[in-house]
Amino acid sequence: MENNERLIVNNYDAEAYTLCSISQVDNAIDRAKASYNRDVEIYKSHLIQYPNMADHWRAMLEKTNNILKAGFKAVTFEEYNKLQRERWLSKEAKEITAEEYDYALNVLPPKHWIGNERYSMFFIGECLTMTYFGQYLYDKQTGKYWTATTDICDRSTWIDKLLGL
């Protein structure tokens, strides 16, 4: 990304809409608003046309309205990386069931599987974004299963560190 370019991101969940030059920021934000407003109309129509999927279309409509309410801003690539890191890595580890752990283990070949006397952990085989992966851990001592989103390139974010193991 050049110094004269900006990413247009929404203020709801920091997802990028487009890349533009600084001189086109206002136009790009207007395009983003128009695009999301079109989506609102589509989701409203789908609520009527596809009643068997009403929960899905209601959720999509709610998220899109939340994005429109939050608005958009232009950021540098460095700012975008910081927003994404805050979004994906700010959540605590979550306890899950053995079935959820097994499903994650078997849905794709695991990436970077690590085991020791205390625990077994792995990254799911596909990233969520950038270097952020779902990571899973089985604590042999407590018999509990855990998941969190972590940065595969930053061990300080790994689930064993989040859990203090």
C-alpha positions as CSV (number, residue, x, y, z in Angstrom):
1,M,0.0,0.0,0.0
2,E,1.4,3.4,-1.0
3,N,1.6,6.4,1.4
4,N,-1.2,8.1,-0.6
5,E,-3.6,5.1,-0.3
6,R,-6.1,4.3,2.4
7,L,-8.3,1.4,3.3
8,I,-12.0,2.2,3.9
9,V,-13.1,0.1,6.9
10,N,-16.3,0.0,8.8
11,N,-16.3,1.1,12.5
12,Y,-18.4,-1.9,13.5
13,D,-16.0,-4.8,13.0
14,A,-13.1,-3.2,11.2
15,E,-13.6,-5.1,8.0
16,A,-12.2,-3.5,4.9
17,Y,-14.5,-2.3,2.1
18,T,-12.0,-1.0,-0.5
19,L,-8.6,0.5,-1.1
20,C,-8.5,4.0,-2.6
21,S,-6.2,7.1,-3.0
22,I,-6.5,9.8,-0.3
23,S,-8.2,12.1,-2.8
24,Q,-11.0,9.5,-3.3
25,V,-11.7,8.8,0.4
26,D,-15.1,10.7,0.5
27,N,-16.3,9.0,-2.7
28,A,-15.2,5.6,-1.5
29,I,-17.1,6.0,1.8
30,D,-20.2,7.1,-0.1
31,R,-19.9,4.0,-2.3
32,A,-19.5,1.8,0.9
33,K,-22.7,3.3,2.4
34,A,-24.6,2.8,-0.9
35,S,-23.5,-0.8,-1.1
36,Y,-24.5,-1.6,2.4
37,N,-27.9,0.2,1.9
38,R,-28.5,-2.0,-1.2
39,D,-27.7,-5.0,1.0
40,V,-30.3,-3.9,3.5
41,E,-32.9,-3.8,0.8
42,I,-31.9,-7.3,-0.4
43,Y,-32.0,-8.8,3.1
44,K,-35.5,-7.3,3.6
45,S,-36.7,-8.8,0.4
46,H,-35.1,-12.2,1.3
47,L,-36.9,-12.2,4.6
48,I,-40.2,-12.3,2.6
49,Q,-39.0,-14.5,-0.2
50,Y,-37.2,-17.1,1.9
51,P,-39.1,-17.5,5.2
52,N,-37.4,-20.8,5.9
53,M,-34.2,-18.9,6.3
54,A,-35.7,-15.9,8.2
55,D,-33.2,-16.2,11.1
56,H,-30.3,-16.0,8.8
57,W,-31.6,-13.0,6.9
58,R,-32.6,-11.2,10.1
59,A,-29.0,-11.7,11.4
60,M,-27.6,-10.4,8.2
61,L,-29.9,-7.4,8.2
62,E,-29.0,-6.6,11.9
63,K,-25.3,-6.8,11.2
64,T,-25.6,-4.6,8.1
65,N,-27.7,-2.0,9.9
66,N,-25.1,-2.0,12.7
67,I,-22.3,-1.4,10.2
68,L,-24.2,1.5,8.6
69,K,-24.9,3.0,12.1
70,A,-21.3,2.7,13.1
71,G,-20.1,4.3,9.8
72,F,-16.8,4.1,7.9
73,K,-13.3,5.6,8.1
74,A,-10.1,5.7,6.1
75,V,-7.0,4.1,7.6
76,T,-3.5,3.3,6.7
77,F,-2.3,-0.3,6.3
78,E,-0.6,-0.1,9.7
79,E,-3.8,1.2,11.4
80,Y,-5.8,-1.5,9.7
81,N,-3.4,-4.2,11.0
82,K,-3.8,-2.8,14.5
83,L,-7.6,-2.8,14.3
84,Q,-7.6,-6.4,13.0
85,R,-5.3,-7.5,15.8
86,E,-7.5,-5.9,18.4
87,R,-10.6,-7.4,16.8
88,W,-9.3,-11.0,16.5
89,L,-7.0,-11.3,19.5
90,S,-8.9,-9.4,22.2
91,K,-11.1,-12.3,23.3
92,E,-10.4,-14.7,26.1
93,A,-10.0,-18.5,25.6
94,K,-13.3,-20.2,25.7
95,E,-14.0,-23.7,27.2
96,I,-15.6,-26.1,24.6
97,T,-16.8,-29.7,24.6
98,A,-14.7,-32.7,23.6
99,E,-17.0,-33.0,20.5
100,E,-16.2,-29.4,19.4
101,Y,-12.5,-30.1,19.9
102,D,-12.7,-33.4,17.9
103,Y,-14.6,-31.7,15.1
104,A,-12.0,-28.9,14.8
105,L,-9.2,-31.6,14.8
106,N,-10.9,-33.6,12.0
107,V,-12.4,-30.9,9.8
108,L,-9.0,-30.1,8.2
109,P,-5.5,-31.4,8.8
110,P,-4.2,-29.6,11.9
111,K,-1.5,-27.0,11.5
112,H,1.3,-26.9,14.0
113,W,0.3,-29.6,16.5
114,I,2.2,-29.4,19.8
115,G,2.0,-31.8,22.7
116,N,3.6,-32.3,26.0
117,E,2.9,-33.9,29.4
118,R,0.4,-31.2,30.3
119,Y,-1.5,-30.5,27.1
120,S,-2.0,-31.1,23.4
121,M,-2.8,-28.1,21.2
122,F,-3.1,-27.4,17.5
123,F,-4.0,-24.7,15.1
124,I,-6.9,-25.4,12.7
125,G,-5.6,-25.8,9.2
126,E,-6.9,-22.6,7.7
127,C,-6.4,-19.0,8.9
128,L,-9.2,-16.7,9.8
129,T,-7.3,-13.7,8.4
130,M,-3.7,-12.7,8.0
131,T,-1.8,-14.9,10.6
132,Y,-4.8,-15.4,12.9
133,F,-5.9,-19.0,13.4
134,G,-8.4,-20.8,15.6
135,Q,-6.3,-22.7,18.2
136,Y,-7.5,-25.6,20.3
137,L,-6.1,-27.1,23.5
138,Y,-6.8,-30.2,25.5
139,D,-5.6,-29.9,29.1
140,K,-4.7,-33.4,30.2
141,Q,-4.5,-32.4,33.8
142,T,-8.1,-31.0,34.1
143,G,-9.7,-32.8,31.2
144,K,-10.9,-29.5,29.8
145,Y,-11.0,-28.4,26.1
146,W,-10.4,-24.8,25.1
147,T,-10.3,-22.6,22.0
148,A,-9.2,-19.1,21.1
149,T,-8.1,-17.1,18.1
150,T,-4.4,-16.5,18.2
151,D,-1.5,-15.3,16.0
152,I,0.4,-18.3,14.8
153,C,3.5,-16.0,14.4
154,D,3.3,-14.6,18.0
155,R,3.7,-17.2,20.7
156,S,2.7,-14.6,23.3
157,T,-0.9,-14.9,22.0
158,W,-1.0,-18.7,22.0
159,I,-3.7,-20.4,24.0
160,D,-1.3,-22.0,26.5
161,K,-0.2,-18.5,27.4
162,L,-3.8,-17.2,27.6
163,L,-4.6,-20.1,30.1
164,G,-1.3,-19.6,32.0
165,L,0.0,-23.2,31.3
